[in-house]
Amino acid sequence: MSDYAIGVLTNIGLISFVALSAYLLLIAGEMSFGQQAFFGVGAYASGMLTAMYGLPLPLAAFLAMALGALAALLVALPTLRLRGLYFAMATLAAAEMARILFELLHFQREIEGELVGPDGAQGFRGIRWVFEHGFEQLDYLWLICGLLALVLAMFVIAERSRLGATLRTLGDDAELAASVGIDVQRIKLGVAAVAGALAALGGVLFAHHNTYIEPRNFDIMLGVHSLAYALIGGLGTALGPLLGVAVDIGVLEGSRFLHGYRMIVFGGLVALLLIVRPRGLLDERVVHWFRSRALRKP
């Protein structure tokens, strides 16, 4: 496999985590433009833990996910009182506050004669744990794919359980869900925390792949795109956001010959797709059709 192909597949895998994070909130009935904040929390926290304090990556990832979940919970506590567009704008505002905090974060230590750590808008260099431990690009791609497969398996199990049905009901009609005894607020807080941890895991992998991060990596466009990936790919299954990421990156990479016009073309294609298929490519109807075909006896 060429280095270019490995790079494209790695990017698809990395962004899939934040796309799944946005998807999880969508099926619970909430539209968030702010999942990039927790992506950034995971990136900065894990980078500091491995590069500055020498923690192994698995432990740093676990702690970063816990911090991402806590940050998401703290954002959700006041914002989940809002509905619809108001909630979406509140999450965007929270994410922009986080990005500004990353720009103001100056905390460095001298490691082997070199200053390591966040340096405000100048970014955070020297996150080299992966390469210092002998990971090649292909090895890291397999690590990302393995973690992504594990996350997808958990989504599949959850979607086929009572919890999955509860989330779908809550997403379709929160008032109806409350009327049948579902604790809407409690479940949405739990969903927000899990989504924050999931985005943080993506940030961990992103930081240790790039070895360098900066605040603008976690700007508004990442939040908009992460939401778009779920809408493009479809809300019928957790595979939808992955399809959305693959379509997005695939189309952008395949239209380089259009140069400055490719974003215009891509935007037009996305708008057309959402008009034709408002619930995405893999919506509930398509997923039901595939499942019925798979279960049909020969």
C-alpha positions in Angstrom: 0.0 0.0 0.0 1.4 3.4 -0.9 2.1 6.1 1.7 -0.6 8.3 0.0 -3.2 5.6 0.4 -2.2 5.0 4.0 -2.4 8.7 4.7 -5.9 9.0 3.2 -7.2 5.9 5.1 -5.7 7.2 8.3 -7.4 10.5 8.0 -10.7 8.8 7.3 -10.3 6.7 10.5 -9.3 9.6 12.6 -12.2 11.9 11.6 -14.6 9.0 11.9 -14.4 9.2 15.7 -15.6 12.8 15.9 -18.2 12.0 13.2 -19.6 9.1 15.3 -19.6 11.4 18.3 -21.9 13.8 16.4 -24.0 10.9 15.2 -24.6 9.7 18.7 -26.1 13.0 19.7 -28.1 13.2 16.5 -29.9 9.9 17.1 -30.7 11.2 20.6 -32.4 14.2 19.0 -29.6 16.8 19.5 -27.6 18.6 16.9 -24.1 19.6 18.1 -21.7 21.9 16.2 -19.2 21.6 19.1 -17.7 18.1 19.2 -14.4 19.4 18.0 -13.9 20.9 21.5 -13.7 17.4 23.0 -11.6 16.2 20.1 -9.2 19.0 21.1 -9.4 18.1 24.8 -8.4 14.6 24.0 -5.5 15.7 21.8 -4.0 18.2 24.3 -4.6 16.1 27.4 -3.0 12.9 25.9 -0.2 14.9 24.3 0.7 16.4 27.7 0.5 13.1 29.5 2.8 11.2 27.1 5.2 13.9 26.0 5.6 15.9 29.3 5.0 13.2 31.9 6.0 10.0 30.2 2.7 8.1 30.6 2.1 5.2 28.2 -0.3 6.0 25.4 -3.1 3.5 26.6 -3.2 5.1 30.0 -3.0 8.6 28.6 -5.9 7.8 26.2 -8.1 6.5 29.0 -7.5 9.6 31.1 -8.0 11.9 28.1 -11.3 10.1 27.3 -12.4 10.6 30.9 -11.6 14.3 30.7 -13.4 14.5 27.4 -16.5 12.9 29.0 -16.3 15.3 32.0 -15.9 18.4 29.7 -18.9 17.2 27.6 -21.0 16.7 30.7 -20.1 20.2 32.0 -21.2 21.7 28.6 -24.3 19.6 28.5 -25.6 20.5 32.0 -26.6 24.0 31.0 -27.0 23.6 27.2 -29.4 20.6 27.2 -32.0 22.9 28.7 -32.1 24.5 25.2 -33.8 22.9 22.2 -33.1 22.8 18.5 -31.1 25.6 17.0 -30.5 27.2 20.4 -28.7 24.0 21.6 -26.7 23.8 18.4 -25.5 27.4 18.7 -24.7 27.0 22.4 -22.5 24.0 21.6 -20.8 26.0 18.9 -20.1 28.9 21.4 -18.7 26.4 23.9 -16.4 24.9 21.3 -15.1 28.4 20.3 -14.4 29.1 23.9 -12.4 25.9 24.2 -10.4 26.9 21.0 -9.6 30.3 22.5 -8.5 28.6 25.8 -6.2 26.4 23.7 -4.7 29.6 22.3 -4.2 30.9 25.8 -2.7 27.7 27.1 1.1 28.1 27.8 2.5 25.3 29.8 5.8 23.8 28.9 8.5 21.6 30.6 12.1 21.1 29.6 12.6 17.5 28.5 16.1 16.5 27.5 17.1 20.2 26.8 14.0 20.9 24.8 10.8 22.8 25.8 7.8 20.5 25.4 4.2 21.4 25.9 1.4 23.7 24.6 2.7 27.1 23.6 -0.6 29.0 22.9 -1.2 29.8 19.2 2.2 28.4 18.3 0.9 24.9 19.0 2.2 21.9 20.7 5.1 20.1 19.3 7.0 16.9 20.2 4.2 14.4 20.7 6.4 11.5 19.6 5.3 8.6 21.8 4.1 6.5 18.8 7.3 7.0 16.8 9.5 6.5 19.8 7.9 3.1 20.3 8.5 1.9 16.8 5.1 2.3 15.2 5.2 2.6 11.4 2.4 4.4 9.5 0.8 1.1 8.5 1.0 -0.1 12.1 -0.8 3.0 13.3 -3.4 2.6 10.6 -4.2 -0.9 11.9 -4.4 0.5 15.5 -6.9 3.1 14.4 -8.9 0.5 12.4 -8.9 -1.9 15.4 -10.2 0.8 17.8 -12.8 1.9 15.2 -14.0 -1.7 14.8 -14.4 -2.0 18.6 -16.4 1.2 18.8 -18.6 0.1 15.9 -19.2 -3.2 17.5 -20.3 -1.4 20.7 -22.7 0.7 18.6 -24.2 -2.3 16.9 -24.7 -4.0 20.3 -26.3 -0.9 21.7 -28.5 -0.3 18.7 -29.9 -3.8 19.0 -30.6 -3.4 22.7 -33.3 -1.7 24.6 -31.0 1.3 25.0 -30.9 1.7 21.3 -34.6 1.7 21.0 -34.9 4.2 23.8 -32.4 6.6 22.1 -34.4 6.3 18.8 -37.6 7.0 20.6 -36.1 9.9 22.5 -34.7 11.3 19.2 -38.0 11.1 17.4 -40.2 12.6 20.2 -38.7 13.6 23.6 -42.1 14.4 25.0 -43.5 11.0 24.1 -40.4 9.4 25.6 -40.9 11.3 28.9 -44.6 10.3 28.9 -43.7 6.6 29.0 -41.3 7.0 31.9 -38.0 7.6 30.2 -35.7 10.0 32.1 -34.9 12.2 29.1 -32.5 14.6 30.8 -30.5 11.8 32.5 -30.1 9.8 29.3 -29.2 12.8 27.2 -26.5 13.7 29.8 -25.1 10.2 29.5 -25.2 10.4 25.7 -23.3 13.7 25.8 -20.6 12.3 28.1 -20.1 9.2 25.9 -20.0 11.4 22.8 -17.4 13.5 24.5 -15.3 10.5 25.4 -15.5 9.2 21.8 -14.5 12.5 20.3 -11.6 12.7 22.8 -10.4 9.3 21.7 -10.2 10.6 18.1 -8.2 13.6 19.4 -5.7 11.2 21.1 -5.1 9.3 17.9 -4.9 12.6 15.9 -2.3 14.2 18.1 -0.1 11.1 18.2 -0.3 10.7 14.5 0.5 14.3 13.6 3.0 14.8 16.5 2.0 18.5 16.4 -1.3 20.2 17.1 -2.5 23.7 17.2 -5.7 25.5 18.2 -6.9 26.0 14.6 -7.0 22.2 14.2 -10.2 22.3 16.3 -12.1 25.2 14.7 -15.7 25.6 13.7 -15.2 23.8 10.3 -14.4 20.5 12.0 -17.6 20.7 14.0 -19.6 21.5 10.9 -18.0 18.7 8.9 -18.5 16.2 11.7 -22.2 16.9 11.7 -22.3 16.8 8.0 -20.6 13.4 7.9 -23.5 11.8 9.9 -26.1 13.6 7.8 -24.5 12.6 4.5 -23.7 9.0 5.5 -27.1 8.4 7.1 -28.8 8.1 10.5 -29.9 4.5 10.1 -26.7 2.9 11.4 -23.4 3.8 12.9 -21.8 2.9 9.5 -23.4 6.0 8.2 -20.9 8.5 9.6 -18.0 6.4 8.3 -19.6 6.4 4.8 -20.0 10.2 5.1 -16.3 10.7 6.0 -15.3 8.4 3.2 -17.5 10.2 0.7 -16.2 13.6 1.9 -12.5 12.9 1.8 -12.9 10.7 -1.3 -14.6 13.3 -3.3 -12.2 16.1 -2.1 -9.2 14.0 -2.9 -10.6 12.8 -6.2 -11.4 16.4 -7.4 -8.0 18.0 -6.9 -7.9 18.6 -10.7 -10.6 21.2 -10.2 -8.2 23.2 -8.0 -10.0 26.2 -6.5 -13.4 25.1 -7.7 -13.5 21.8 -5.9 -15.1 23.1 -2.7 -17.8 24.7 -4.8 -18.5 21.5 -6.6 -18.4 19.5 -3.4 -20.8 21.9 -1.6 -23.2 21.6 -4.5 -23.1 17.8 -4.4 -23.7 17.8 -0.6 -26.7 20.2 -0.9 -28.1 18.0 -3.7 -27.7 14.9 -1.7 -29.4 16.3 1.4 -32.3 17.4 -0.8 -32.7 14.0 -2.4 -32.0 12.0 0.8 -32.6 14.2 3.9 -31.8 11.3 6.3 -28.5 10.4 4.4 -27.4 7.5 2.2 -27.9 4.8 4.8 -31.1 6.0 6.3 -33.5 3.8 8.4 -35.4 2.6 5.3 -32.2 1.4 3.5 -30.9 -0.3 6.7 -34.2 -2.0 7.1 -34.1 -3.2 3.5 -30.6 -4.6 3.9 -31.6 -6.4 7.1 -34.7 -7.9 5.7 -32.7 -9.2 2.7 -30.0 -10.6 5.0 -32.6 -12.4 7.2 -34.6 -13.7 4.3 -34.3 -17.5 3.9 -32.8 -18.7 0.6 
